[in-house]
Amino acid sequence: MNSTLSIRINKKIKKEAMNVFSKLGLDISSGVKIFLNQVINTRSIPFEPKMHYTMTPKQERWVIRQVKEAKKNSKRYTSIEELHRDILGE
């Protein structure tokens, strides 16, 4: 026996998902069915949910340069107490 599932989704997300499924030879209904079957099979969400950070490649390169610079030129501490003394000027 079949059942109908009705969901509200952002138009852009629906269109992009339809494009991906189409390239895979699927319609959106088949894609959702595959997802739901994987939920059942794995007894979980079948992927690791992650935050999407909207950093541009230029911003990412800047951050990487800053981290490398900090690693190369920053003072090293042997203990948290030493760091605290340095911060507090003791």
N, CA, C and O atoms as a GROMACS GRO file, in nm:
protein
  360
    1MET      N    1   0.083  -0.118   0.000
    1MET     CA    2   0.000   0.000   0.000
    1MET      C    3   0.088   0.124   0.000
    1MET      O    4   0.178   0.135   0.083
    2ASN      N    5   0.064   0.217  -0.089
    2ASN     CA    6   0.143   0.339  -0.099
    2ASN      C    7   0.082   0.452  -0.019
    2ASN      O    8  -0.038   0.452   0.010
    3SER      N    9   0.164   0.548   0.015
    3SER     CA   10   0.122   0.666   0.089
    3SER      C   11   0.185   0.787   0.024
    3SER      O   12   0.290   0.777  -0.040
    4THR      N   13   0.122   0.901   0.038
    4THR     CA   14   0.173   1.025  -0.020
    4THR      C   15   0.246   1.104   0.086
    4THR      O   16   0.199   1.115   0.200
    5LEU      N   17   0.360   1.161   0.049
    5LEU     CA   18   0.438   1.246   0.136
    5LEU      C   19   0.441   1.385   0.073
    5LEU      O   20   0.479   1.400  -0.043
    6SER      N   21   0.401   1.484   0.149
    6SER     CA   22   0.399   1.621   0.098
    6SER      C   23   0.489   1.707   0.187
    6SER      O   24   0.472   1.710   0.309
    7ILE      N   25   0.585   1.775   0.124
    7ILE     CA   26   0.676   1.862   0.201
    7ILE      C   27   0.686   1.998   0.134
    7ILE      O   28   0.666   2.011   0.013
    8ARG      N   29   0.719   2.098   0.212
    8ARG     CA   30   0.746   2.231   0.158
    8ARG      C   31   0.898   2.248   0.156
    8ARG      O   32   0.967   2.218   0.253
    9ILE      N   33   0.948   2.297   0.042
    9ILE     CA   34   1.092   2.312   0.026
    9ILE      C   35   1.120   2.440  -0.055
    9ILE      O   36   1.040   2.477  -0.141
   10ASN      N   37   1.229   2.504  -0.027
   10ASN     CA   38   1.272   2.622  -0.100
   10ASN      C   39   1.283   2.588  -0.248
   10ASN      O   40   1.335   2.482  -0.285
   11LYS      N   41   1.233   2.678  -0.335
   11LYS     CA   42   1.232   2.653  -0.480
   11LYS      C   43   1.371   2.625  -0.536
   11LYS      O   44   1.390   2.538  -0.620
   12LYS      N   45   1.469   2.703  -0.488
   12LYS     CA   46   1.606   2.687  -0.537
   12LYS      C   47   1.661   2.550  -0.501
   12LYS      O   48   1.724   2.484  -0.584
   13ILE      N   49   1.638   2.506  -0.377
   13ILE     CA   50   1.686   2.374  -0.334
   13ILE      C   51   1.620   2.265  -0.418
   13ILE      O   52   1.687   2.172  -0.463
   14LYS      N   53   1.490   2.278  -0.439
   14LYS     CA   54   1.418   2.178  -0.519
   14LYS      C   55   1.475   2.172  -0.661
   14LYS      O   56   1.500   2.063  -0.714
   15LYS      N   57   1.495   2.288  -0.722
   15LYS     CA   58   1.546   2.292  -0.859
   15LYS      C   59   1.686   2.230  -0.868
   15LYS      O   60   1.714   2.151  -0.958
   16GLU      N   61   1.774   2.266  -0.774
   16GLU     CA   62   1.910   2.212  -0.776
   16GLU      C   63   1.910   2.061  -0.753
   16GLU      O   64   1.985   1.988  -0.818
   17ALA      N   65   1.826   2.014  -0.660
   17ALA     CA   66   1.816   1.870  -0.634
   17ALA      C   67   1.763   1.798  -0.757
   17ALA      O   68   1.812   1.691  -0.792
   18MET      N   69   1.662   1.856  -0.822
   18MET     CA   70   1.607   1.795  -0.943
   18MET      C   71   1.714   1.784  -1.051
   18MET      O   72   1.720   1.684  -1.122
   19ASN      N   73   1.799   1.885  -1.064
   19ASN     CA   74   1.907   1.882  -1.162
   19ASN      C   75   2.006   1.770  -1.133
   19ASN      O   76   2.048   1.698  -1.224
   20VAL      N   77   2.042   1.754  -1.006
   20VAL     CA   78   2.135   1.647  -0.968
   20VAL      C   79   2.072   1.511  -0.995
   20VAL      O   80   2.134   1.425  -1.057
   21PHE      N   81   1.948   1.491  -0.949
   21PHE     CA   82   1.880   1.363  -0.971
   21PHE      C   83   1.866   1.333  -1.120
   21PHE      O   84   1.882   1.219  -1.163
   22SER      N   85   1.836   1.436  -1.198
   22SER     CA   86   1.822   1.417  -1.343
   22SER      C   87   1.952   1.366  -1.405
   22SER      O   88   1.950   1.278  -1.491
   23LYS      N   89   2.064   1.422  -1.361
   23LYS     CA   90   2.194   1.377  -1.412
   23LYS      C   91   2.224   1.233  -1.372
   23LYS      O   92   2.301   1.163  -1.438
   24LEU      N   93   2.159   1.189  -1.263
   24LEU     CA   94   2.176   1.050  -1.219
   24LEU      C   95   2.070   0.958  -1.279
   24LEU      O   96   2.065   0.839  -1.248
   25GLY      N   97   1.985   1.014  -1.365
   25GLY     CA   98   1.879   0.935  -1.428
   25GLY      C   99   1.760   0.911  -1.336
   25GLY      O  100   1.686   0.814  -1.355
   26LEU      N  101   1.742   0.997  -1.238
   26LEU     CA  102   1.633   0.981  -1.141
   26LEU      C  103   1.542   1.102  -1.142
   26LEU      O  104   1.582   1.211  -1.182
   27ASP      N  105   1.420   1.082  -1.096
   27ASP     CA  106   1.334   1.198  -1.067
   27ASP      C  107   1.344   1.226  -0.918
   27ASP      O  108   1.401   1.147  -0.843
   28ILE      N  109   1.287   1.338  -0.875
   28ILE     CA  110   1.301   1.377  -0.735
   28ILE      C  111   1.232   1.278  -0.642
   28ILE      O  112   1.279   1.255  -0.530
   29SER      N  113   1.123   1.220  -0.685
   29SER     CA  114   1.052   1.122  -0.603
   29SER      C  115   1.139   0.999  -0.577
   29SER      O  116   1.143   0.948  -0.466
   30SER      N  117   1.209   0.952  -0.680
   30SER     CA  118   1.298   0.837  -0.664
   30SER      C  119   1.415   0.872  -0.572
   30SER      O  120   1.456   0.789  -0.491
   31GLY      N  121   1.468   0.995  -0.583
   31GLY     CA  122   1.576   1.038  -0.496
   31GLY      C  123   1.535   1.039  -0.350
   31GLY      O  124   1.610   0.995  -0.263
   32VAL      N  125   1.416   1.089  -0.323
   32VAL     CA  126   1.365   1.091  -0.185
   32VAL      C  127   1.343   0.949  -0.135
   32VAL      O  128   1.374   0.918  -0.020
   33LYS      N  129   1.290   0.861  -0.221
   33LYS     CA  130   1.270   0.720  -0.181
   33LYS      C  131   1.402   0.653  -0.146
   33LYS      O  132   1.411   0.579  -0.048
   34ILE      N  133   1.506   0.680  -0.226
   34ILE     CA  134   1.639   0.624  -0.197
   34ILE      C  135   1.688   0.674  -0.062
   34ILE      O  136   1.739   0.597   0.019
   35PHE      N  137   1.672   0.804  -0.038
   35PHE     CA  138   1.714   0.861   0.091
   35PHE      C  139   1.641   0.792   0.206
   35PHE      O  140   1.704   0.750   0.303
   36LEU      N  141   1.509   0.782   0.197
   36LEU     CA  142   1.431   0.722   0.306
   36LEU      C  143   1.467   0.575   0.327
   36LEU      O  144   1.470   0.528   0.441
   37ASN      N  145   1.495   0.502   0.219
   37ASN     CA  146   1.538   0.363   0.233
   37ASN      C  147   1.673   0.354   0.303
   37ASN      O  148   1.696   0.262   0.382
   38GLN      N  149   1.763   0.447   0.274
   38GLN     CA  150   1.893   0.448   0.342
   38GLN      C  151   1.877   0.482   0.491
   38GLN      O  152   1.951   0.429   0.574
   39VAL      N  153   1.783   0.569   0.524
   39VAL     CA  154   1.754   0.599   0.665
   39VAL      C  155   1.714   0.470   0.736
   39VAL      O  156   1.760   0.442   0.846
   40ILE      N  157   1.628   0.392   0.671
   40ILE     CA  158   1.584   0.264   0.728
   40ILE      C  159   1.700   0.165   0.737
   40ILE      O  160   1.720   0.103   0.841
   41ASN      N  161   1.776   0.152   0.630
   41ASN     CA  162   1.886   0.055   0.626
   41ASN      C  163   1.995   0.084   0.728
   41ASN      O  164   2.050  -0.007   0.790
   42THR      N  165   2.027   0.211   0.746
   42THR     CA  166   2.137   0.248   0.837
   42THR      C  167   2.087   0.284   0.977
   42THR      O  168   2.166   0.299   1.070
   43ARG      N  169   1.956   0.296   0.989
   43ARG     CA  170   1.895   0.338   1.117
   43ARG      C  171   1.954   0.472   1.164
   43ARG      O  172   1.970   0.496   1.283
   44SER      N  173   1.984   0.557   1.067
   44SER     CA  174   2.041   0.688   1.096
   44SER      C  175   2.025   0.776   0.973
   44SER      O  176   1.974   0.732   0.870
   45ILE      N  177   2.070   0.900   0.985
   45ILE     CA  178   2.080   0.985   0.867
   45ILE      C  179   2.199   0.931   0.788
   45ILE      O  180   2.307   0.917   0.845
   46PRO      N  181   2.182   0.900   0.661
   46PRO     CA  182   2.288   0.832   0.586
   46PRO      C  183   2.404   0.920   0.539
   46PRO      O  184   2.467   0.891   0.437
   47PHE      N  185   2.431   1.023   0.610
   47PHE     CA  186   2.546   1.110   0.584
   47PHE      C  187   2.574   1.186   0.712
   47PHE      O  188   2.490   1.191   0.802
   48GLU      N  189   2.692   1.245   0.720
   48GLU     CA  190   2.727   1.323   0.838
   48GLU      C  191   2.684   1.468   0.817
   48GLU      O  192   2.741   1.537   0.733
   49PRO      N  193   2.584   1.515   0.893
   49PRO     CA  194   2.543   1.655   0.878
   49PRO      C  195   2.658   1.748   0.917
   49PRO      O  196   2.720   1.731   1.022
   50LYS      N  197   2.685   1.846   0.832
   50LYS     CA  198   2.793   1.940   0.857
   50LYS      C  199   2.744   2.080   0.830
   50LYS      O  200   2.654   2.102   0.749
   51MET      N  201   2.807   2.174   0.898
   51MET     CA  202   2.777   2.315   0.872
   51MET      C  203   2.848   2.356   0.743
   51MET      O  204   2.960   2.312   0.715
   52HIS      N  205   2.783   2.438   0.666
   52HIS     CA  206   2.843   2.491   0.545
   52HIS      C  207   2.888   2.634   0.574
   52HIS      O  208   2.806   2.722   0.598
   53TYR      N  209   3.017   2.654   0.570
   53TYR     CA  210   3.070   2.786   0.594
   53TYR      C  211   3.087   2.856   0.461
   53TYR      O  212   3.142   2.799   0.367
   54THR      N  213   3.040   2.977   0.453
   54THR     CA  214   3.042   3.048   0.326
   54THR      C  215   3.163   3.139   0.315
   54THR      O  216   3.150   3.259   0.290
   55MET      N  217   3.279   3.081   0.333
   55MET     CA  218   3.404   3.155   0.319
   55MET      C  219   3.447   3.143   0.173
   55MET      O  220   3.444   3.035   0.114
   56THR      N  221   3.485   3.255   0.115
   56THR     CA  222   3.531   3.253  -0.024
   56THR      C  223   3.671   3.190  -0.028
   56THR      O  224   3.741   3.189   0.073
   57PRO      N  225   3.712   3.140  -0.144
   57PRO     CA  226   3.848   3.087  -0.155
   57PRO      C  227   3.954   3.190  -0.116
   57PRO      O  228   4.055   3.155  -0.056
   58LYS      N  229   3.931   3.317  -0.150
   58LYS     CA  230   4.026   3.423  -0.114
   58LYS      C  231   4.034   3.438   0.038
   58LYS      O  232   4.143   3.451   0.093
   59GLN      N  233   3.919   3.436   0.106
   59GLN     CA  234   3.918   3.446   0.252
   59GLN      C  235   3.986   3.324   0.315
   59GLN      O  236   4.061   3.336   0.412
   60GLU      N  237   3.960   3.207   0.258
   60GLU     CA  238   4.022   3.085   0.311
   60GLU      C  239   4.174   3.091   0.297
   60GLU      O  240   4.246   3.052   0.390
   61ARG      N  241   4.224   3.138   0.184
   61ARG     CA  242   4.369   3.152   0.165
   61ARG      C  243   4.428   3.249   0.266
   61ARG      O  244   4.535   3.226   0.321
   62TRP      N  245   4.356   3.360   0.293
   62TRP     CA  246   4.401   3.458   0.391
   62TRP      C  247   4.411   3.395   0.529
   62TRP      O  248   4.510   3.415   0.600
   63VAL      N  249   4.310   3.320   0.568
   63VAL     CA  250   4.310   3.254   0.700
   63VAL      C  251   4.426   3.155   0.709
   63VAL      O  252   4.495   3.151   0.811
   64ILE      N  253   4.448   3.077   0.605
   64ILE     CA  254   4.558   2.979   0.605
   64ILE      C  255   4.692   3.050   0.618
   64ILE      O  256   4.780   3.005   0.692
   65ARG      N  257   4.710   3.162   0.546
   65ARG     CA  258   4.834   3.240   0.558
   65ARG      C  259   4.852   3.291   0.701
   65ARG      O  260   4.963   3.286   0.755
   66GLN      N  261   4.744   3.341   0.762
   66GLN     CA  262   4.752   3.392   0.899
   66GLN      C  263   4.791   3.283   0.997
   66GLN      O  264   4.871   3.306   1.088
   67VAL      N  265   4.735   3.164   0.981
   67VAL     CA  266   4.766   3.052   1.070
   67VAL      C  267   4.913   3.011   1.053
   67VAL      O  268   4.983   2.988   1.152
   68LYS      N  269   4.959   3.002   0.927
   68LYS     CA  270   5.099   2.966   0.904
   68LYS      C  271   5.193   3.070   0.964
   68LYS      O  272   5.294   3.035   1.025
   69GLU      N  273   5.159   3.197   0.947
   69GLU     CA  274   5.240   3.306   1.003
   69GLU      C  275   5.244   3.298   1.156
   69GLU      O  276   5.349   3.314   1.217
   70ALA      N  277   5.129   3.273   1.215
   70ALA     CA  278   5.121   3.262   1.362
   70ALA      C  279   5.203   3.144   1.412
   70ALA      O  280   5.272   3.155   1.514
   71LYS      N  281   5.195   3.032   1.342
   71LYS     CA  282   5.272   2.914   1.384
   71LYS      C  283   5.422   2.940   1.375
   71LYS      O  284   5.499   2.895   1.460
   72LYS      N  285   5.462   3.013   1.272
   72LYS     CA  286   5.603   3.038   1.250
   72LYS      C  287   5.659   3.142   1.346
   72LYS      O  288   5.772   3.126   1.394
   73ASN      N  289   5.584   3.248   1.376
   73ASN     CA  290   5.638   3.362   1.450
   73ASN      C  291   5.585   3.379   1.591
   73ASN      O  292   5.630   3.468   1.663
   74SER      N  293   5.492   3.297   1.633
   74SER     CA  294   5.432   3.316   1.765
   74SER      C  295   5.519   3.258   1.875
   74SER      O  296   5.595   3.163   1.854
   75LYS      N  297   5.507   3.319   1.993
   75LYS     CA  298   5.580   3.272   2.110
   75LYS      C  299   5.519   3.140   2.157
   75LYS      O  300   5.397   3.122   2.152
   76ARG      N  301   5.603   3.049   2.200
   76ARG     CA  302   5.558   2.919   2.250
   76ARG      C  303   5.563   2.918   2.402
   76ARG      O  304   5.650   2.980   2.462
   77TYR      N  305   5.469   2.849   2.462
   77TYR     CA  306   5.462   2.839   2.608
   77TYR      C  307   5.469   2.692   2.648
   77TYR      O  308   5.420   2.604   2.578
   78THR      N  309   5.531   2.668   2.762
   78THR     CA  310   5.543   2.530   2.811
   78THR      C  311   5.430   2.494   2.907
   78THR      O  312   5.411   2.377   2.938
   79SER      N  313   5.355   2.596   2.954
   79SER     CA  314   5.244   2.568   3.045
   79SER      C  315   5.141   2.680   3.034
   79SER      O  316   5.170   2.789   2.984
   80ILE      N  317   5.022   2.652   3.081
   80ILE     CA  318   4.918   2.754   3.083
   80ILE      C  319   4.953   2.866   3.180
   80ILE      O  320   4.918   2.982   3.158
   81GLU      N  321   5.021   2.829   3.287
   81GLU     CA  322   5.062   2.930   3.385
   81GLU      C  323   5.158   3.031   3.321
   81GLU      O  324   5.146   3.151   3.344
   82GLU      N  325   5.252   2.981   3.242
   82GLU     CA  326   5.346   3.069   3.173
   82GLU      C  327   5.271   3.163   3.079
   82GLU      O  328   5.304   3.282   3.071
   83LEU      N  329   5.172   3.112   3.009
   83LEU     CA  330   5.091   3.195   2.919
   83LEU      C  331   5.017   3.302   2.999
   83LEU      O  332   5.017   3.419   2.961
   84HIS      N  333   4.955   3.262   3.110
   84HIS     CA  334   4.883   3.359   3.194
   84HIS      C  335   4.976   3.470   3.244
   84HIS      O  336   4.941   3.588   3.240
   85ARG      N  337   5.095   3.431   3.290
   85ARG     CA  338   5.191   3.532   3.337
   85ARG      C  339   5.225   3.630   3.226
   85ARG      O  340   5.235   3.750   3.249
   86ASP      N  341   5.244   3.579   3.106
   86ASP     CA  342   5.279   3.666   2.993
   86ASP      C  343   5.164   3.759   2.959
   86ASP      O  344   5.185   3.878   2.935
   87ILE      N  345   5.043   3.706   2.956
   87ILE     CA  346   4.926   3.788   2.924
   87ILE      C  347   4.905   3.897   3.029
   87ILE      O  348   4.877   4.012   2.995
   88LEU      N  349   4.919   3.859   3.157
   88LEU     CA  350   4.894   3.953   3.267
   88LEU      C  351   5.014   4.043   3.297
   88LEU      O  352   5.004   4.133   3.381
   89GLY      N  353   5.125   4.020   3.230
   89GLY     CA  354   5.243   4.102   3.247
   89GLY      C  355   5.311   4.083   3.382
   89GLY      O  356   5.371   4.176   3.436
   90GLU      N  357   5.302   3.965   3.436
   90GLU     CA  358   5.363   3.936   3.568
   90GLU      C  359   5.504   3.883   3.552
   90GLU      O  360   5.570   3.853   3.652
   0.00000   0.00000   0.00000
